[in-house]
Amino acid sequence: MSRQPPAPLHSIPLDRRALLLGGALGLGLAAAPVAAQTARGFTHGVASGEPTARSVLLWTRFAAAAPARLRFEVSETADFARAVSGGSVTADPQRDWCAKAIAEGLKPARWYHYRFIAPDGSISAVGRTRTLPEGATDRFRMAVFSCSNLGFGYFNAYAHANEDDAFDLAVHLGDYFYEYDRETYPTEKQRVDGRIADPLSEAIHLADYRLRYASYRSDPDLVRLHQLYPMIAVFDDHEIANDAWRGGAENHTEAAEGTWTARRKAAMQARLEWLPISDDPWARYDVGDLATLFRLETRLSGRDKQFNLSDVVKGVAPEQAATALRSFHDDAYMDPQRTLMGPAQERWLDAGLKSSVKSGRRWQVLVQQVVMGTVLLPPTVSLKLEPEIEKLARSRMAGLLAASEAGLPFNMDSWDGYPAARNRLLNSAREAEANLVVLSGDSHNAWASDLGGAGVEFAGTSVTSPGVETYLPFVKPAELARALVQTSGSLHWCDTSRRGYMCVELTPAKATCEWRFTDTVKQRSSTLAGTHRLSADFGARRLSG
């Protein structure tokens, strides 16, 4: 089925109220959360998500003096001359005035307009959404984002995708917001003027997470993104706390911040309230005969605690460190019982890959959080540094370099930290004869990897969050990228210095990713600084170009 052209952007009115709350034209967000909590009426525009061929989930927020019953209408035209679906839903303070409804009875591969109507007659912004195709499908395009830290700059990646107006779906791979207080990541020195999210303290309790969502959801470019495209969204660690796992997080201290169970529950409740998502921890979406998208959960359901390489060599004499690291690599690191998704989700995905292939769908796409390909730190000699700089680099990176020599990756929070779990997943894909396309976020940089004959990975850079270039400022990005590709066998290409998003296109013949790099995040602009494009031919299960 061919993709119909969408309604033109100018026919989808902007939500002026949400723009004002967000600091119109990006003039700053410091006052937005307070306004969002006290203003009456539709405060944060509209959003849609969880599309199927015949339904879509709709979202809005309506603050009132008491619970309000909202009507929603869905039409094929922006003037709502004829409603094709509708119903009612309640905006309630118990859900922070957020309301979600399922529009049903829709047709496949169609653009629709939707709106909410309050009891007082006020009308929300008009949103645009799209159902998934059924049957023969010749093209499907996704705008793929991750790691959007408001304090580090403007969401220009969202702005470019909005202006491009050429996608069937928006996908967010996690770190939709960051939980830190205003002094941490970014620091005041790193912060872009005016880009301050409430609460000023760290998000720990339910009220904190709600305010953080209110801040981010007031950004005009994010408001517009949700207004124009349906979204499939996964969560990563910063929607809760840095380096989260099923039993805790690096950025959580129970003695000072309460139980992990309470914090986790609060974060998940606010997320379910504020985003157009279902309650399902993982889910499947069939895109006609072209693909199956599998939305995974790699943070809370089954993730074992991350390894810390510092613990491996703690108390070990320097001359024995290499031996300790090699022993760790061969023993605990390769433990076959360690898991990232948990047994239940692994079984679900294994069955899903097999049924997708059996149904004749061409591509099996994993929509998930963390980088899957192996990335090893290169030896400093390969970085072409000046002698004094190389000496400094070796000193600062001594532990990581020793780990790399032992065959250990530097990011134990990614799939690299769970090799047995990764092997199980890739073996499952190979046994199913899947054509795997893995979409990954989290790392703040761009990566493209071959996955051992199972498929390929397109890993996206961040919308604003700084990447590895911040931690290795003495290395030229091009030299670092070259050395990383040489050192990491499965890594085909990378970019370690630019922000942006991915345009991922599926056709029966190819899966293609175009990394789009924004010109800046320091000021509001939708200009691109460059692109990079790679593809995988159907059946090849490796990258070309």
Solvent accessible surface area in square Angstrom, and as a share of the most:
residue,aa,sasa,rsa
1,M,94,0.42
2,S,75,0.48
3,R,40,0.15
4,Q,81,0.36
5,P,116,0.73
6,P,24,0.15
7,A,20,0.15
8,P,66,0.41
9,L,42,0.21
10,H,162,0.72
11,S,36,0.23
12,I,2,0.01
13,P,67,0.42
14,L,67,0.33
15,D,11,0.06
16,R,157,0.57
17,R,100,0.36
18,A,1,0.00
19,L,18,0.09
20,L,131,0.65
21,L,23,0.11
22,G,0,0.00
23,G,15,0.15
24,A,35,0.27
25,L,138,0.69
26,G,5,0.05
27,L,149,0.74
28,G,16,0.16
29,L,1,0.00
30,A,55,0.43
31,A,78,0.60
32,A,4,0.03
33,P,0,0.00
34,V,93,0.53
35,A,34,0.27
36,A,0,0.00
37,Q,68,0.30
38,T,98,0.57
39,A,21,0.16
40,R,149,0.54
41,G,15,0.15
42,F,15,0.06
43,T,0,0.00
44,H,2,0.01
45,G,1,0.01
46,V,2,0.01
47,A,0,0.00
48,S,0,0.00
49,G,0,0.00
50,E,21,0.09
51,P,0,0.00
52,T,63,0.37
53,A,15,0.12
54,R,122,0.45
55,S,20,0.13
56,V,1,0.00
57,L,11,0.06
58,L,0,0.00
59,W,0,0.00
60,T,0,0.00
61,R,1,0.00
62,F,10,0.04
63,A,5,0.04
64,A,22,0.17
65,A,88,0.68
66,A,57,0.44
67,P,79,0.50
68,A,8,0.06
69,R,135,0.49
70,L,0,0.00
71,R,126,0.46
72,F,11,0.05
73,E,32,0.14
74,V,0,0.00
75,S,1,0.01
76,E,66,0.30
77,T,68,0.39
78,A,37,0.29
79,D,106,0.55
80,F,21,0.09
81,A,87,0.68
82,R,163,0.59
83,A,58,0.45
84,V,41,0.24
85,S,17,0.11
86,G,46,0.44
87,G,38,0.36
88,S,51,0.33
89,V,21,0.12
90,T,31,0.18
91,A,0,0.00
92,D,25,0.13
93,P,52,0.33
94,Q,136,0.60
95,R,109,0.40
96,D,11,0.06
97,W,39,0.14
98,C,4,0.02
99,A,1,0.01
100,K,57,0.24
101,A,11,0.09
102,I,88,0.45
103,A,0,0.00
104,E,115,0.51
105,G,65,0.63
106,L,3,0.02
107,K,102,0.43
108,P,21,0.13
109,A,4,0.03
110,R,67,0.24
111,W,19,0.07
112,Y,2,0.01
113,H,6,0.03
114,Y,0,0.00
115,R,51,0.19
116,F,0,0.00
117,I,17,0.08
118,A,6,0.04
119,P,93,0.59
120,D,111,0.58
121,G,45,0.43
122,S,45,0.29
123,I,91,0.46
124,S,9,0.06
125,A,14,0.11
126,V,18,0.10
127,G,0,0.00
128,R,0,0.00
129,T,0,0.00
130,R,9,0.03
131,T,1,0.01
132,L,4,0.02
133,P,8,0.05
134,E,73,0.33
135,G,44,0.43
136,A,71,0.55
137,T,6,0.04
138,D,67,0.35
139,R,89,0.32
140,F,3,0.01
141,R,27,0.10
142,M,0,0.00
143,A,0,0.00
144,V,3,0.01
145,F,2,0.01
146,S,0,0.00
147,C,0,0.00
148,S,0,0.00
149,N,3,0.01
150,L,1,0.00
151,G,4,0.04
152,F,12,0.05
153,G,0,0.00
154,Y,22,0.09
155,F,0,0.00
156,N,0,0.00
157,A,0,0.00
158,Y,0,0.00
159,A,10,0.08
160,H,32,0.14
161,A,0,0.00
162,N,8,0.04
163,E,110,0.49
164,D,52,0.27
165,D,28,0.14
166,A,24,0.18
167,F,0,0.00
168,D,5,0.02
169,L,0,0.00
170,A,0,0.00
171,V,0,0.00
172,H,1,0.00
173,L,1,0.01
174,G,1,0.01
175,D,1,0.00
176,Y,4,0.01
177,F,0,0.00
178,Y,6,0.02
179,E,0,0.00
180,Y,37,0.14
181,D,47,0.24
182,R,69,0.25
183,E,109,0.49
184,T,58,0.34
185,Y,48,0.18
186,P,6,0.04
187,T,59,0.34
188,E,79,0.36
189,K,196,0.83
190,Q,73,0.33
191,R,30,0.11
192,V,15,0.08
193,D,130,0.68
194,G,30,0.29
195,R,1,0.00
196,I,31,0.16
197,A,17,0.13
198,D,24,0.12
199,P,17,0.11
200,L,82,0.41
201,S,65,0.42
202,E,30,0.14
203,A,0,0.00
204,I,28,0.14
205,H,116,0.52
206,L,48,0.24
207,A,65,0.50
208,D,23,0.12
209,Y,0,0.00
210,R,41,0.15
211,L,43,0.22
212,R,8,0.03
213,Y,0,0.00
214,A,0,0.00
215,S,0,0.00
216,Y,5,0.02
217,R,1,0.00
218,S,1,0.00
219,D,2,0.01
220,P,3,0.02
221,D,8,0.04
222,L,1,0.00
223,V,5,0.03
224,R,33,0.12
225,L,0,0.00
226,H,0,0.00
227,Q,1,0.01
228,L,0,0.00
229,Y,1,0.00
230,P,0,0.00
231,M,1,0.00
232,I,0,0.00
233,A,2,0.02
234,V,6,0.03
235,F,18,0.08
236,D,1,0.00
237,D,3,0.02
238,H,14,0.06
239,E,1,0.00
240,I,0,0.00
241,A,0,0.00
242,N,28,0.14
243,D,42,0.22
244,A,0,0.00
245,W,52,0.18
246,R,108,0.39
247,G,42,0.41
248,G,9,0.09
249,A,14,0.11
250,E,118,0.53
251,N,29,0.15
252,H,21,0.09
253,T,80,0.46
254,E,96,0.43
255,A,108,0.83
256,A,85,0.66
257,E,32,0.14
258,G,38,0.36
259,T,74,0.43
260,W,12,0.04
261,T,102,0.59
262,A,59,0.46
263,R,4,0.01
264,R,75,0.27
265,K,141,0.60
266,A,12,0.09
267,A,0,0.00
268,M,39,0.17
269,Q,62,0.28
270,A,0,0.00
271,R,17,0.06
272,L,59,0.30
273,E,10,0.04
274,W,0,0.00
275,L,1,0.01
276,P,1,0.01
277,I,5,0.02
278,S,31,0.20
279,D,114,0.59
280,D,77,0.40
281,P,70,0.44
282,W,53,0.19
283,A,17,0.13
284,R,81,0.30
285,Y,11,0.04
286,D,48,0.25
287,V,0,0.00
288,G,4,0.04
289,D,62,0.32
290,L,1,0.00
291,A,0,0.00
292,T,0,0.00
293,L,0,0.00
294,F,0,0.00
295,R,12,0.05
296,L,1,0.01
297,E,4,0.02
298,T,0,0.00
299,R,0,0.00
300,L,8,0.04
301,S,53,0.34
302,G,3,0.03
303,R,0,0.00
304,D,22,0.11
305,K,123,0.52
306,Q,29,0.13
307,F,44,0.18
308,N,82,0.42
309,L,26,0.13
310,S,73,0.47
311,D,94,0.49
312,V,33,0.19
313,V,49,0.28
314,K,162,0.69
315,G,85,0.82
316,V,52,0.30
317,A,43,0.33
318,P,118,0.74
319,E,128,0.58
320,Q,92,0.41
321,A,22,0.17
322,A,44,0.34
323,T,71,0.41
324,A,24,0.19
325,L,5,0.02
326,R,125,0.46
327,S,65,0.42
328,F,21,0.09
329,H,48,0.21
330,D,107,0.55
331,D,101,0.52
332,A,40,0.31
333,Y,10,0.04
334,M,76,0.34
335,D,49,0.26
336,P,89,0.56
337,Q,144,0.64
338,R,26,0.10
339,T,12,0.07
340,L,0,0.00
341,M,6,0.03
342,G,5,0.05
343,P,87,0.55
344,A,53,0.41
345,Q,0,0.00
346,E,38,0.17
347,R,159,0.58
348,W,70,0.24
349,L,4,0.02
350,D,39,0.20
351,A,61,0.47
352,G,7,0.07
353,L,0,0.00
354,K,97,0.41
355,S,48,0.31
356,S,0,0.00
357,V,44,0.25
358,K,183,0.78
359,S,64,0.41
360,G,48,0.46
361,R,56,0.20
362,R,82,0.30
363,W,5,0.02
364,Q,1,0.00
365,V,0,0.00
366,L,0,0.00
367,V,0,0.00
368,Q,0,0.00
369,Q,0,0.00
370,V,0,0.00
371,V,8,0.04
372,M,0,0.00
373,G,3,0.02
374,T,38,0.22
375,V,11,0.06
376,L,32,0.16
377,L,11,0.05
378,P,0,0.00
379,P,65,0.41
380,T,6,0.03
381,V,111,0.64
382,S,27,0.17
383,L,2,0.01
384,K,143,0.60
385,L,27,0.13
386,E,121,0.54
387,P,102,0.64
388,E,130,0.58
389,I,61,0.31
390,E,32,0.14
391,K,129,0.55
392,L,69,0.34
393,A,0,0.00
394,R,114,0.41
395,S,81,0.52
396,R,157,0.57
397,M,9,0.04
398,A,58,0.45
399,G,55,0.53
400,L,74,0.37
401,L,22,0.11
402,A,29,0.22
403,A,1,0.01
404,S,18,0.12
405,E,151,0.68
406,A,15,0.12
407,G,35,0.34
408,L,1,0.00
409,P,2,0.01
410,F,62,0.26
411,N,44,0.23
412,M,14,0.06
413,D,16,0.08
414,S,4,0.02
415,W,1,0.00
416,D,2,0.01
417,G,0,0.00
418,Y,0,0.00
419,P,9,0.06
420,A,13,0.10
421,A,4,0.03
422,R,28,0.10
423,N,68,0.35
424,R,82,0.30
425,L,8,0.04
426,L,15,0.08
427,N,66,0.34
428,S,16,0.10
429,A,0,0.00
430,R,93,0.34
431,E,127,0.57
432,A,10,0.08
433,E,120,0.54
434,A,0,0.00
435,N,9,0.04
436,L,2,0.01
437,V,0,0.00
438,V,0,0.00
439,L,0,0.00
440,S,0,0.00
441,G,0,0.00
442,D,23,0.12
443,S,27,0.18
444,H,22,0.10
445,N,1,0.01
446,A,0,0.00
447,W,11,0.04
448,A,0,0.00
449,S,1,0.01
450,D,39,0.20
451,L,8,0.04
452,G,56,0.54
453,G,44,0.43
454,A,1,0.01
455,G,1,0.01
456,V,1,0.01
457,E,0,0.00
458,F,0,0.00
459,A,0,0.00
460,G,4,0.04
461,T,2,0.01
462,S,0,0.00
463,V,0,0.00
464,T,3,0.02
465,S,0,0.00
466,P,20,0.12
467,G,2,0.02
468,V,28,0.16
469,E,39,0.18
470,T,60,0.35
471,Y,140,0.53
472,L,14,0.07
473,P,96,0.60
474,F,39,0.16
475,V,8,0.05
476,K,149,0.63
477,P,59,0.37
478,A,82,0.64
479,E,41,0.18
480,L,3,0.02
481,A,16,0.12
482,R,74,0.27
483,A,0,0.00
484,L,3,0.01
485,V,49,0.28
486,Q,123,0.55
487,T,40,0.23
488,S,0,0.00
489,G,81,0.77
490,S,35,0.23
491,L,7,0.03
492,H,69,0.31
493,W,42,0.15
494,C,6,0.03
495,D,17,0.09
496,T,2,0.01
497,S,37,0.24
498,R,83,0.30
499,R,25,0.09
500,G,0,0.00
501,Y,0,0.00
502,M,0,0.00
503,C,4,0.02
504,V,0,0.00
505,E,31,0.14
506,L,0,0.00
507,T,32,0.18
508,P,54,0.34
509,A,64,0.49
510,K,87,0.37
511,A,0,0.00
512,T,9,0.05
513,C,0,0.00
514,E,28,0.13
515,W,0,0.00
516,R,21,0.08
517,F,0,0.00
518,T,9,0.05
519,D,83,0.43
520,T,30,0.17
521,V,17,0.10
522,K,124,0.52
523,Q,117,0.52
524,R,86,0.32
525,S,31,0.20
526,S,28,0.18
527,T,80,0.46
528,L,48,0.24
529,A,58,0.45
530,G,24,0.23
531,T,71,0.41
532,H,58,0.26
533,R,132,0.48
534,L,4,0.02
535,S,16,0.10
536,A,1,0.01
537,D,56,0.29
538,F,70,0.29
539,G,35,0.34
540,A,41,0.32
541,R,67,0.24
542,R,143,0.52
543,L,7,0.04
544,S,43,0.28
545,G,88,0.85
